[in-house]
Amino acid sequence: DTCKALERRGISTTYLPVGKDGLVDLGALENAIRETTALIAVMLANNETGVLQPVDEIAQIAKQRGIIMLSDAVQAVGKMPLSVQKLGIDLMPLSAHKMYGPKGVGALYISSRLSKSKLVTQVTGGGHEKALRSGTLNVPGIVGFGKAAEIALDRMSDEGHRLAALRDALEDGILSLGGAQLNGNKERRLPHVSNISFEGVEGKAFLIAINKELAISSGSACSSITTRPSHVLTAMGLESELARSTLRFGLGRSNTAAQVDFAIQYVKDTVEKLRKKRLG
Ligand SMILES: *Cc1c(COP(=O)(O)O)cnc(C)c1O
């Protein structure tokens, strides 16, 4: 949407394809670079599939060509170790509430390599935040964000292993149903996200039935008000009907093995019930 807004101002953009596994094609990326390319933006971890993009390799390509590299790391920060220096990223947005911090506060990492003159002031006024975003700072939000980051870092390793084990159990249980497929690269991904499509169920009825007992969406919260299939899944080659009958499971700090067992049974029962109904 930001790219579309830029296009309306006459800036030309290229949208890169992804493979079936959700990974950006590096060859296509290199081919898309032009003399005038100013910025490459590739998210670090996809919010619907958890797939981790080859951001380090992309940043290297960007650096060689003198292009700014932006990577949205909102979904990954606090869930996995990452270093902006090692990855070679110039701009990295973060959000507090995705790591159990307060809503309404985020951050933008700006590499010291990047000339400040390249950044446009978002809000003019008293010159706060290096004159990029004026306005009195949200101190409780900032302190809460800092504390949330501290806790996330402290628990990251243990929590990462715990969530990956819960996710694997969830996937094994649900996929034993048959007619269900896991979306996205299975190796390169975050520990707490799982994206599964179910054949033979109608998307809307499925979501309504599932949400009686489980808090699960078919895609991202940002587009939950639309009935369009997920653009992430259709870009990966899923037919729109299958994309609509997809669940995006997100596991978190409060989830337990007992809840995962319940979720497996509930999803299986619901899918079987809906499939039977559909067959009449
Ligand atoms: C949640 C999310 C955002 C939006 O951040 P908000 O602070 O909720 O507006 C952006 N990118 C990704 C990958 C996200 O998961």
The ligand as an ORCA input file, in Angstrom:
! r2SCAN-3c Opt
* xyz 0 1
  C       1.888     -6.300     12.802
  C       2.786     -6.036     11.675
  C       2.931     -4.737     11.171
  C       2.126     -3.573     11.689
  O       2.598     -3.103     12.897
  P       1.578     -2.309     13.854
  O       2.447     -1.716     14.878
  O       0.618     -3.329     14.393
  O       0.905     -1.305     12.986
  C       3.806     -4.539     10.136
  N       4.516     -5.547      9.620
  C       4.424     -6.804     10.084
  C       5.257     -7.887      9.482
  C       3.560     -7.103     11.130
  O       3.456     -8.352     11.581
*
